[in-house]
Amino acid sequence: MDEEYDVVVLGTGLKECILSGLLSVNGLKVLHMDRNEYYGGESTSLNLNQLWKRFRDGDKPPERLGSSKEYNVDMIPKFMMANGALVRVLIHTDVTKYLNFKAVDGSFVYNKGKIHKVPANDVEALKSPLMGLFEKRRARKFFIYVQDYEDNDPKSHEGLDLNKVTARDLISRYGLDDNTVEFIGHALALYRNDAYLDEPALDFVKRVKLYAESLARFQGGSPYIYPLYGLGELPQGFARLSAVYGGTYMLGKPECKVEFDENGKAFGVTSEGETAKCKKVVCDPSYLPNKVKKVGKVARAICFMSHPIPNTNDSHSAQVILPQKQLGRRSDMYLFCCSYSHNIAPKGKYIAFVLTEAETDDPRVELKPGIDLLGPVDEIFFDTYDRFEPTNQHDVDNCFISTSYDATTHFETTVQDVIAMYSKITGKDLDLSVDLSAASAAADSEE
C-alpha cells in the first residue's frame, strides 16, 4: 500500500464506485478502500438475516418470509431511467457486461386519493383519467411539442427560446391546469419542488422528453429498468472494471484516516500503520465528518408483502410518486416496489419502500399516507438517516466528498452529483454520447 496514487477513494457506495470506475477508465491510478468488509456502504444490499440483525437487534426473521439468502434488499432503492445518465455511464464504462437488466412494470402518480398510471405522451394523455376531456387535448398538444422538440432544429421550437422562456410561461402557453402541471413536473420531469417553474424551460422539456423516450425504449409500462438481483451488483461491477484498468480495491480497512499537510491539503490515507500517498481523496461524508454539514433527514419504511401494491395493474415492480401538495407536505413521497421477478425475493414475495424527506421526528406517522396504499404488510421496519453535504473547498484541500442519498426512488439526482464530481476531479466534462442500444433489458413480466 505504501505507493503513490492519483486518487484514493474511500467508501464503496454507489457514487464512489461509479467515480472509481470512471477515473480508472480515464487513466488515473486509483486505490479504493472501505472500512467495512462488504461493498456498498450506505447503499449496500442485505439479506433477511442481515436486515434483522441491523433493525431488530439480532432477532431471527420469521420462517414464513422464506429463505434469507433469496433476498437482496437494497438499502438505497433506486430505479434507472432506461435512456438516463446512469445507463449512459454503464455503457461508457462497459459495466453493462457484468449486469442483467429487466424493465420495471409500472410508473404511477398519486392524485386525489387514487393511484394513476403516469401518462407520458400524446396517446396516453388522451386515455388518462387524471384529466378531463378539454385538458386531455391541451396536454396532448404539449406532449407533441416536447416529442418534436430538437435542439438543433429551430422549426421545432415554434418561435420559443427555451433558454429564456420559463417553464411556467411554456406551460401557460398550452393552458395546462395546476393538477396537470403537478404530475408532469413531479412524476415525469422528476423535480422535487416547484422552483423549476421560474427557471428556463429547456431542462424541463428535456426531462419530459427523456421520460417519454425511455418509456418507448422497451415498450414496457414504465421508463425504468433495474438489475436482476438488485443494485448490489452495481458496486461489484465497477470494482471489476476498476481492476481491469489497474485499480486496487481493499475492503475491511479500519480507520482510513485522511492525512493533511501544513497547508491543509490532503496528501494520503493511513490505515493499519501504512500510508497510501495520493494527489486527491474522494469519499462519502462519513470519512470526513468535519468537512460536511447536515442538510436534512430521510424517513423510510421497509415493507415485506405477499402481493403487489394494489391499483398498480399487478405490477411486480413499480414506482409511485406522491406529490407534496397532494399530501399537504413540503416534499414528495416515493413508493418503490420490487419482487421475485427481479430475483430480489423468493417467489410470491414483494419488497416495498416508502421514502420521504423527513419533516417530523416520527416516521410512522409521516409515512402513513404511503403505507396506507400498500395493502396488507407481513413485516415493516421504520428508519431514518441524516443527509449531509460537503462544506469544504476541494481546490484548497484536494478532497472531493459526495452528498448523501436523497429520498427519491430513481437515480437522476445521484448521477448528477457523480457527473459534477467527475468534472471537479478531472477538470473535464464527462462525454456520455454513447450507443444506447448497447444496454438491453428483458421487458417481459415473467410469472
C-alpha positions as CSV (number, residue, x, y, z in Angstrom):
1,M,0.0,0.0,0.0
2,D,3.0,2.3,0.5
3,E,3.0,3.7,-3.0
4,E,1.6,6.8,-4.7
5,Y,-1.8,7.0,-6.4
6,D,-3.6,9.7,-8.4
7,V,-6.8,9.2,-6.3
8,V,-7.7,7.3,-3.2
9,V,-11.4,6.6,-3.0
10,L,-12.9,5.9,0.5
11,G,-16.2,4.0,0.7
12,T,-17.8,1.6,-1.8
13,G,-21.2,3.3,-2.0
14,L,-22.8,3.6,-5.5
15,K,-21.4,7.1,-6.1
16,E,-17.9,6.2,-5.0
17,C,-17.8,3.0,-7.1
18,I,-19.1,4.8,-10.2
19,L,-16.5,7.5,-9.8
20,S,-13.7,5.0,-9.1
21,G,-14.6,3.2,-12.4
22,L,-14.8,6.4,-14.4
23,L,-11.5,7.7,-13.1
24,S,-9.8,4.3,-13.8
25,V,-11.1,4.3,-17.4
26,N,-9.8,7.9,-17.6
27,G,-6.3,6.6,-17.0
28,L,-5.9,7.5,-13.3
29,K,-4.2,5.2,-10.8
30,V,-6.9,4.5,-8.2
31,L,-6.8,2.9,-4.8
32,H,-10.3,2.2,-3.4
33,M,-10.7,1.3,0.3
34,D,-13.7,0.7,2.6
35,R,-13.7,0.3,6.4
36,N,-16.5,-2.3,6.0
37,E,-16.0,-5.9,5.0
38,Y,-18.7,-5.6,2.4
39,Y,-19.4,-3.5,-0.7
40,G,-22.0,-0.7,-0.8
41,G,-21.6,1.5,2.3
42,E,-25.0,3.2,2.9
43,S,-26.2,1.7,-0.4
44,T,-25.5,-1.9,0.5
45,S,-27.8,-4.8,-0.3
46,L,-28.9,-7.0,2.7
47,N,-30.3,-10.5,3.0
48,L,-33.0,-11.2,5.6
49,N,-30.6,-12.2,8.4
50,Q,-28.5,-9.1,7.9
51,L,-31.6,-6.9,7.9
52,W,-33.0,-8.4,11.1
53,K,-29.5,-8.0,12.7
54,R,-29.5,-4.4,11.8
55,F,-33.0,-3.4,12.6
56,R,-34.3,-6.0,15.1
57,D,-31.2,-6.4,17.3
58,G,-30.4,-9.9,16.1
59,D,-33.9,-11.5,16.2
60,K,-34.4,-14.2,13.7
61,P,-36.6,-13.4,10.7
62,P,-39.9,-15.4,10.6
63,E,-39.8,-18.6,8.5
64,R,-42.9,-17.6,6.6
65,L,-40.8,-15.0,4.7
66,G,-38.8,-17.8,3.2
67,S,-35.0,-18.3,2.8
68,S,-32.8,-15.4,3.9
69,K,-30.3,-15.8,1.1
70,E,-33.0,-15.4,-1.6
71,Y,-33.4,-11.8,-0.5
72,N,-31.4,-8.9,-1.8
73,V,-32.9,-5.8,-0.1
74,D,-31.3,-2.6,-1.4
75,M,-30.9,0.0,1.3
76,I,-31.0,2.9,-1.2
77,P,-33.5,1.5,-3.7
78,K,-33.5,3.5,-7.0
79,F,-34.7,2.6,-10.5
80,M,-32.8,3.7,-13.6
81,M,-34.2,5.7,-16.4
82,A,-33.7,3.5,-19.5
83,N,-32.1,6.3,-21.5
84,G,-30.8,8.2,-18.5
85,A,-27.3,9.3,-17.4
86,L,-26.6,6.2,-15.3
87,V,-27.3,3.8,-18.2
88,R,-25.0,6.0,-20.3
89,V,-22.3,5.8,-17.7
90,L,-22.7,2.0,-17.6
91,I,-22.3,1.8,-21.4
92,H,-19.5,4.3,-21.5
93,T,-17.5,2.1,-19.0
94,D,-18.7,-1.2,-20.3
95,V,-20.1,-2.3,-16.9
96,T,-23.2,-3.4,-18.7
97,K,-21.4,-6.7,-19.4
98,Y,-21.5,-7.5,-15.7
99,L,-25.2,-6.8,-15.2
100,N,-28.5,-8.1,-16.4
101,F,-31.4,-5.6,-16.5
102,K,-35.1,-6.1,-16.6
103,A,-37.7,-3.5,-17.3
104,V,-39.8,-2.1,-14.4
105,D,-43.5,-2.8,-14.8
106,G,-45.2,0.4,-13.8
107,S,-44.8,4.1,-13.1
108,F,-47.6,5.8,-11.2
109,V,-48.6,9.0,-9.6
110,Y,-50.9,9.6,-6.6
111,N,-53.7,12.1,-7.3
112,K,-56.8,12.9,-5.2
113,G,-56.6,9.7,-3.1
114,K,-56.0,7.4,-6.1
115,I,-53.0,5.8,-7.9
116,H,-52.9,6.5,-11.7
117,K,-50.5,5.5,-14.4
118,V,-48.3,8.4,-15.4
119,P,-49.3,9.5,-19.0
120,A,-46.1,10.3,-20.8
121,N,-47.0,11.0,-24.4
122,D,-49.9,12.3,-26.6
123,V,-51.6,8.9,-26.9
124,E,-51.5,8.2,-23.2
125,A,-52.7,11.7,-22.4
126,L,-56.0,11.1,-24.3
127,K,-56.6,7.9,-22.2
128,S,-55.7,9.2,-18.8
129,P,-58.4,9.6,-16.1
130,L,-56.2,12.2,-14.5
131,M,-57.6,14.9,-16.8
132,G,-61.0,15.9,-18.2
133,L,-61.7,16.0,-21.9
134,F,-60.5,19.5,-22.7
135,E,-57.4,19.2,-20.5
136,K,-56.5,16.0,-22.3
137,R,-56.4,17.8,-25.6
138,R,-54.3,20.6,-24.2
139,A,-51.9,18.0,-22.6
140,R,-51.7,16.2,-25.9
141,K,-50.6,19.3,-27.7
142,F,-48.0,19.9,-25.0
143,F,-46.6,16.3,-25.3
144,I,-46.4,16.6,-29.1
145,Y,-44.4,19.8,-28.8
146,V,-42.0,18.1,-26.4
147,Q,-41.7,15.0,-28.6
148,D,-40.9,17.1,-31.7
149,Y,-38.5,19.5,-29.9
150,E,-34.9,19.2,-31.2
151,D,-32.1,21.5,-30.0
152,N,-30.7,21.8,-33.5
153,D,-34.0,22.2,-35.4
154,P,-35.2,25.8,-34.9
155,K,-38.5,24.9,-36.7
156,S,-39.4,22.6,-33.8
157,H,-39.0,25.4,-31.3
158,E,-42.1,27.2,-32.6
159,G,-40.5,30.6,-32.1
160,L,-39.6,29.9,-28.4
161,D,-36.1,30.3,-27.0
162,L,-36.3,27.7,-24.1
163,N,-33.1,29.2,-22.7
164,K,-35.1,32.3,-21.9
165,V,-38.8,31.3,-21.7
166,T,-39.5,29.8,-18.2
167,A,-41.2,26.5,-17.7
168,R,-44.2,28.4,-16.2
169,D,-44.6,30.5,-19.4
170,L,-44.3,27.4,-21.6
171,I,-47.0,25.6,-19.6
172,S,-49.3,28.7,-19.6
173,R,-49.0,28.8,-23.4
174,Y,-50.7,25.4,-23.5
175,G,-53.2,26.4,-20.8
176,L,-52.4,23.4,-18.6
177,D,-54.1,23.4,-15.2
178,D,-52.3,23.0,-11.8
179,N,-53.2,19.4,-11.5
180,T,-51.6,18.5,-14.8
181,V,-48.5,20.6,-14.1
182,E,-48.1,18.8,-10.8
183,F,-47.9,15.3,-12.3
184,I,-45.8,16.4,-15.3
185,G,-43.3,18.3,-13.0
186,H,-43.0,15.7,-10.3
187,A,-43.8,12.3,-11.8
188,L,-42.4,12.8,-15.4
189,A,-39.7,15.6,-15.1
190,L,-39.0,14.3,-11.6
191,Y,-38.5,17.7,-9.9
192,R,-38.6,17.6,-6.1
193,N,-40.1,21.1,-5.7
194,D,-41.6,23.8,-7.9
195,A,-38.6,26.1,-8.3
196,Y,-38.2,24.8,-11.8
197,L,-41.3,26.7,-12.9
198,D,-39.4,30.0,-12.8
199,E,-36.2,28.7,-14.5
200,P,-35.6,28.3,-18.3
201,A,-37.8,25.7,-19.8
202,L,-35.1,23.8,-21.6
203,D,-34.2,21.5,-18.7
204,F,-38.0,20.8,-18.1
205,V,-38.6,19.9,-21.7
206,K,-35.5,17.7,-21.9
207,R,-36.6,15.8,-18.7
208,V,-40.1,15.1,-20.0
209,K,-38.6,14.1,-23.4
210,L,-36.1,11.7,-21.6
211,Y,-39.0,10.1,-19.7
212,A,-41.1,9.6,-22.9
213,E,-38.1,8.2,-24.9
214,S,-37.1,5.9,-22.0
215,L,-40.7,4.6,-21.9
216,A,-40.7,3.9,-25.6
217,R,-37.4,2.0,-25.3
218,F,-38.6,-1.3,-24.0
219,Q,-42.3,-1.0,-24.7
220,G,-43.0,-1.7,-21.0
221,G,-45.2,0.1,-18.6
222,S,-42.5,2.4,-17.3
223,P,-39.4,4.2,-18.4
224,Y,-37.3,2.5,-15.7
225,I,-35.0,-0.6,-15.6
226,Y,-33.5,-2.4,-12.7
227,P,-30.7,-5.0,-12.4
228,L,-31.7,-8.6,-11.7
229,Y,-30.6,-9.4,-8.1
230,G,-30.8,-5.6,-7.3
231,L,-28.3,-2.8,-7.0
232,G,-25.8,-4.8,-5.0
233,E,-24.4,-5.9,-8.4
234,L,-23.5,-2.4,-9.4
235,P,-20.6,-1.6,-7.0
236,Q,-19.1,-5.0,-7.7
237,G,-19.4,-4.4,-11.4
238,F,-17.5,-1.1,-11.1
239,A,-15.0,-2.8,-8.8
240,R,-14.3,-5.3,-11.6
241,L,-14.0,-2.5,-14.1
242,S,-11.5,-0.6,-11.9
243,A,-9.4,-3.8,-11.5
244,V,-9.3,-4.3,-15.3
245,Y,-7.8,-0.8,-15.6
246,G,-5.2,-1.4,-12.8
247,G,-7.2,0.0,-9.9
248,T,-6.8,-1.7,-6.4
249,Y,-9.7,-2.5,-4.1
250,M,-9.3,-3.1,-0.3
251,L,-12.2,-4.0,1.9
252,G,-12.2,-4.2,5.7
253,K,-9.5,-1.5,6.2
254,P,-10.0,0.1,9.6
255,E,-9.8,3.9,10.3
256,C,-8.9,5.1,6.8
257,K,-7.5,8.4,8.2
258,V,-7.0,11.2,5.6
259,E,-3.6,12.9,6.1
260,F,-3.2,16.6,5.6
261,D,-0.1,18.7,5.2
262,E,0.6,22.1,6.9
263,N,-1.4,23.9,4.2
264,G,-4.5,21.7,4.8
265,K,-4.1,19.7,1.6
266,A,-4.8,16.0,1.7
267,F,-1.7,14.0,0.6
268,G,-2.6,10.4,1.6
269,V,-4.7,8.0,3.6
270,T,-3.4,5.9,6.5
271,S,-4.8,2.5,7.6
272,E,-3.2,-0.1,9.8
273,G,0.1,1.9,10.0
274,E,0.6,2.2,6.2
275,T,0.0,5.4,4.3
276,A,-1.0,5.5,0.6
277,K,0.1,8.8,-0.8
278,C,-2.2,10.5,-3.3
279,K,-3.0,13.7,-5.1
280,K,-6.7,13.7,-4.4
281,V,-9.1,12.0,-2.0
282,V,-12.7,11.0,-3.0
283,C,-15.1,9.8,-0.2
284,D,-18.6,9.7,1.2
285,P,-19.5,12.1,4.1
286,S,-18.7,9.5,6.9
287,Y,-15.0,9.6,6.2
288,L,-14.5,13.4,6.6
289,P,-17.3,14.3,9.1
290,N,-15.7,17.7,9.9
291,K,-16.0,18.8,6.3
292,V,-19.7,18.2,5.9
293,K,-22.9,19.7,7.3
294,K,-26.3,18.0,8.0
295,V,-28.9,19.3,5.5
296,G,-31.8,17.0,6.2
297,K,-33.1,13.6,7.1
298,V,-34.7,10.8,5.1
299,A,-37.6,8.8,6.7
300,R,-38.1,5.3,5.3
301,A,-40.3,2.2,5.8
302,I,-39.1,-1.2,4.5
303,C,-42.1,-3.4,4.0
304,F,-42.4,-7.1,3.2
305,M,-45.6,-8.2,1.4
306,S,-47.1,-11.2,-0.4
307,H,-48.8,-9.2,-3.2
308,P,-48.1,-6.2,-5.5
309,I,-49.2,-2.7,-4.5
310,P,-52.9,-2.5,-5.1
311,N,-54.2,-0.5,-8.1
312,T,-50.9,-0.8,-9.9
313,N,-52.1,-3.3,-12.5
314,D,-50.5,-6.1,-10.6
315,S,-47.1,-4.7,-11.3
316,H,-44.3,-6.9,-10.0
317,S,-42.1,-3.8,-9.9
318,A,-43.3,-0.2,-9.7
319,Q,-42.7,3.4,-8.6
320,V,-45.4,5.6,-7.2
321,I,-44.8,9.3,-6.7
322,L,-47.0,11.2,-4.2
323,P,-46.6,14.9,-5.0
324,Q,-46.1,17.1,-1.9
325,K,-49.3,19.2,-2.5
326,Q,-51.4,16.0,-2.6
327,L,-50.3,15.3,1.0
328,G,-50.1,18.9,2.3
329,R,-46.3,18.5,2.6
330,R,-43.1,20.4,1.6
331,S,-41.6,17.3,-0.1
332,D,-42.8,14.4,-2.3
333,M,-43.2,10.9,-1.0
334,Y,-42.0,7.9,-3.0
335,L,-43.1,4.2,-3.2
336,F,-40.7,1.7,-4.6
337,C,-41.8,-1.9,-5.1
338,C,-39.8,-4.8,-6.4
339,S,-40.2,-8.6,-6.1
340,Y,-39.2,-12.1,-7.1
341,S,-39.5,-11.1,-10.8
342,H,-36.2,-9.2,-10.4
343,N,-34.7,-12.0,-8.2
344,I,-34.6,-9.9,-5.1
345,A,-37.0,-12.0,-3.0
346,P,-38.4,-15.6,-3.1
347,K,-41.3,-16.4,-5.4
348,G,-44.5,-14.7,-4.4
349,K,-42.8,-12.1,-2.1
350,Y,-42.6,-8.3,-2.7
351,I,-40.5,-5.6,-1.0
352,A,-41.8,-2.1,-0.9
353,F,-40.1,1.0,0.4
354,V,-41.9,4.2,1.4
355,L,-39.5,7.2,1.5
356,T,-39.6,10.9,2.0
357,E,-37.6,13.8,3.2
358,A,-38.4,13.8,7.0
359,E,-40.4,16.9,8.2
360,T,-41.0,15.5,11.7
361,D,-39.3,13.1,14.1
362,D,-42.0,10.4,13.7
363,P,-41.6,8.3,10.6
364,R,-44.5,6.1,11.5
365,V,-47.0,8.9,11.3
366,E,-45.2,10.8,8.5
367,L,-45.0,7.8,6.1
368,K,-48.6,6.6,6.8
369,P,-50.1,8.1,3.6
370,G,-47.7,5.9,1.6
371,I,-48.0,2.8,3.8
372,D,-51.8,3.0,3.6
373,L,-51.6,2.4,-0.2
374,L,-49.7,-0.9,0.2
375,G,-52.4,-3.1,1.5
376,P,-51.6,-5.9,4.0
377,V,-48.0,-5.9,5.1
378,D,-46.2,-9.0,6.5
379,E,-43.3,-7.1,8.2
380,I,-42.3,-3.5,8.4
381,F,-39.2,-1.6,9.6
382,F,-39.0,2.1,10.2
383,D,-35.8,4.0,9.9
384,T,-34.3,7.5,9.4
385,Y,-30.9,8.6,8.3
386,D,-29.3,12.0,8.1
387,R,-28.3,13.7,4.8
388,F,-25.0,15.5,4.6
389,E,-23.5,17.9,2.0
390,P,-19.8,18.9,1.7
391,T,-18.7,22.3,3.1
392,N,-15.1,22.1,2.0
393,Q,-13.4,23.8,-0.9
394,H,-11.9,21.0,-3.0
395,D,-9.3,23.3,-4.7
396,V,-8.0,24.1,-1.2
397,D,-7.9,20.6,0.4
398,N,-7.9,18.2,-2.5
399,C,-10.9,16.4,-1.0
400,F,-14.0,15.6,-3.1
401,I,-16.9,14.5,-0.9
402,S,-20.2,13.1,-2.3
403,T,-23.6,14.2,-0.9
404,S,-25.8,11.7,1.0
405,Y,-28.5,9.8,-0.9
406,D,-31.9,11.6,-1.0
407,A,-35.4,10.0,-0.7
408,T,-36.0,9.7,-4.5
409,T,-36.6,6.2,-5.9
410,H,-34.8,7.0,-9.2
411,F,-31.2,7.6,-10.0
412,E,-31.4,11.1,-11.6
413,T,-30.1,13.2,-8.6
414,T,-27.4,10.6,-7.7
415,V,-25.9,10.7,-11.2
416,Q,-26.0,14.5,-11.4
417,D,-23.8,14.5,-8.2
418,V,-21.4,11.9,-9.7
419,I,-21.0,13.8,-13.0
420,A,-20.4,17.1,-11.2
421,M,-17.8,15.4,-9.0
422,Y,-16.1,13.9,-12.0
423,S,-15.7,17.3,-13.7
424,K,-14.3,18.8,-10.5
425,I,-11.8,15.9,-10.0
426,T,-10.6,15.7,-13.6
427,G,-11.2,19.2,-15.0
428,K,-13.0,17.6,-17.9
429,D,-16.7,17.1,-18.8
430,L,-17.8,13.5,-19.0
431,D,-18.7,12.6,-22.5
432,L,-21.9,10.5,-22.4
433,S,-22.7,10.3,-26.1
434,V,-23.0,6.5,-26.4
435,D,-24.9,4.0,-28.4
436,L,-27.8,3.3,-26.1
437,S,-28.7,0.1,-27.8
438,A,-25.7,-1.4,-26.1
439,A,-27.8,-1.9,-22.9
440,S,-30.7,-4.2,-23.3
441,A,-33.3,-5.3,-20.7
442,A,-35.8,-8.1,-20.6
443,A,-39.2,-6.4,-20.9
444,D,-41.4,-9.4,-20.3
445,S,-43.0,-9.8,-16.9
446,E,-42.4,-13.4,-16.0
447,E,-44.9,-15.1,-13.8
